[in-house]
Amino acid sequence: MPSYKLEPTVAVEVRNPKAAGRFYTEILGMLETGKSDEGGSFKKDGVTLFVMNSPEGNVWLRLLTDDLDGAKKQLSENGCKISPVPDGCLVVDPYGTKFYLTGGK
């Protein structure tokens, strides 16, 4: 049976990553740790926040597992929707929470 670890990493999709970045640094006091045309990364209190340009507005949590194939099977058998991506998969649980699942726990 796979085991899981919740990583202190969150990804958010925003309509205006440049404005969001200013808000996160100037208002919330986050440290900008990366920047691109499509978003950026920020850090505060040991948590990394990835900001991505997208009108969807999704929020993704990151999970690590010691058995990626076993985790995909277990999660899909328990009502999760699984979409493969490089180095892992995107998971939407039966309650609408979204995770980026990778191996390497």
Secondary structure, DSSP 4 states (H G I P E B T S, - for coil): ---EEEEEEEEEEES-HHHHHHIIIIIT-PEEEEEETTEEEEEETTEEEEEEE-TT--EEEEEEES-HHHHHHHHHHTT-EEEEETTEEEEE-TTS-EEEEEE--
